[in-house]
Amino acid sequence: MTDPGQPVDILLVEDDPGDELMTREAFVDNKIGNTLHVVRDGQEALDFIYRTGEYADAPRPDLILLDLNLPKYDGRQVLEKIKADPDLSHIPVVVLTTSAAEEDILRSYKLHANAYVTKPVDLDQFIAAIRQIDEFFVQVVRLPRVREPRPRT
């Protein structure tokens, strides 16, 4: 389990450079000391999580911030794969997306998302949302920390 205040590895799966930049700014503005890793499509997300290809030495993320609308594999497919895998299903996944569609919200929870957050358009509100996600998932709750040995290449 993670200890409160101990840095965690957060994987941001985001294809929009502007949203990535806002998330990075939120980490800086909120003085979030966690490590933010970024991948830009569903295939990269799966490669990172499964530590294959160029991500063979990647850490196993403690928390995943997942956009739904991604190239290659969309966020729903990535979420389904993570939550169906007994070695990964413990990792909390926060869907962080522009979609406020009820069908996306319902499907995400049916796929076992841990939270669903609609991205605010306003920068200050976006920064506040990221701060609240960090406060809850990193500072308030205890995250499982399963450290497996890195796969051999």
N, C-alpha and C positions, 0 to 999 in steps of 0.2 A: 504494500500500500504506500501511496505517496504520503510524505509528511507535509503538513501545512507549511507553506512558505518555501518548500523545496522546489527548485525549478523543474518544469516538466517539458517534454518534447511535444509540440503542437504541430500537426500537419494541416496546412491550409490547402484545400483543393479548389483552385480558383483560376478561371481562364481570362477574366477581365483584368487587364493591368491596372486600371483605375481603382477597382475594388481591392486588389492586392496592395496597392500603395496606401489606400485608406486604412487597411488592416494593419500594415506596418506602422503607419503614423499613430494609430490607436495604441499599439504596443509601446511606442516611444513616449507618447503623451501621458499614458497611464503608468509609465515606468514599470511595465510588465517585464520581469526578468526571465521569462520562459523562452525557450528556443523555438523560433518559428521557422518551419520548413515549408517550402511552397512548391507545389506541382501544378501544372496547368491544364491537364486533361485527365479523363478517367483511366486511361492506360498508364499514365505516369503514376497516378494514385495507387493503382494495383501493384505496379512495379516497386514503389516505395514501401508499401505495406508488406508485401511479400518478400522484399529485399532481393530483387532480381535485377539483372542488367546493370545499368550505371548506379543503381541504388543498393547494390549488394552489401555495402557497409553502412546503410542507413539505420538509425535507431528505430526501434518499434515505437510508434507514437503513443503518447498517453491520452491524447485527445485529438479528435479529427473535426475540423470545421469544413463542411462539405457543401459546395454549390451544387444545385441540381442540374443546371443547364450547361453541360460540358461537352466538348468534342470527344470523339472515339467512343468511350463508354459514358453514358450520362450518370449523374449523381445517384439516381435511383438504382441503377445496375451496380454501382460501386457499393452503395449501402447494403443492397441485398446480398452481395458476395461477402462483405465483412461480417454481417450478422448471421450468415449461414455457416460460417467457418468457426468451429469450436475453439480454435487457437486465437481468433481475433474478436469474437463476439463480445468480449468483456470491454473492448475499447469504446468509450463514449463517443458518439457521433452527434454533432450539432449540425443540423441542416441550416446553412446560412445562405439565403437565396433571395432574389427579388420577387419571386412568385408568392402571391398571397392567395392563390387559388385553393379552394377548399379541397379539391381532389388531390392536389400535391401534398397538402398538410396531412390528410387522412392516409394517403398511400405511404408517406414517410413514416408515420407512426406505426402503420401496419407492418412495415419493414423493420421496425424496432429502433427508429431514431430515438435518441435520448432527449432531444429538444428540437424545436423548429422555430427559427428566427427569421422574420422577413427583414431584409436589409433596409435600414432607413436611407433615404436619399440625401438628407442633410448630413454634412460632415460631422457636426457636433453630436447629433443623435447617433450616428454610426459609431463614433468613438465611445459614446456612452454605452451602446449595446455591447461592444467588444469588452469594455471594462466589466460590465455585468456578467458576461459569459465567463470571463476570467475569475471574477470574484466568486461566482458560484461553483464552477467546475474545478477550480484550482485551489481556492482558499477556503471554501465552506465544506464541500464534500471531499471524501477520501476517494481517490482514484486507484484502481488496481494497477500495480506496477509489476508486470511480468517481464522479466529480462531473460530472454532466451539467448543461447550462444548464437553468434552471427553464422550464417551459412557459409560453407566453404565454397570457393569458386574454382 
